């Protein structure tokens, strides 16, 4: 059976996944992050992107606009509440840009 070549996007995803598994995942498992996320979503319960499009959709994810660094992980000024669909779309777009 012939070997199927991977697309650039698939390779970028695999690279991102390895980095995420080694660094980001640890942060997202901390008590500080879980408490911050819960509080942030309670204060911002609707998806901000859907809200701008006049749709009322509950937020499920907290997105770090511009990316997360070790120093800004709990900085609410760079966070955005999003539904899972919008967060997945934004994350995929950011991964494609590299």
Secondary structure, 3 states (H helix, E strand, C coil): CCCCCCCHHHHHHHHHHHHHHHHHHHHHCCHHHHHHHHHHHHHCCECHHHHHCCCCCECCEEEECCCCCCCCCCCHHHEEEECHHHHHHHHHHHHHHC
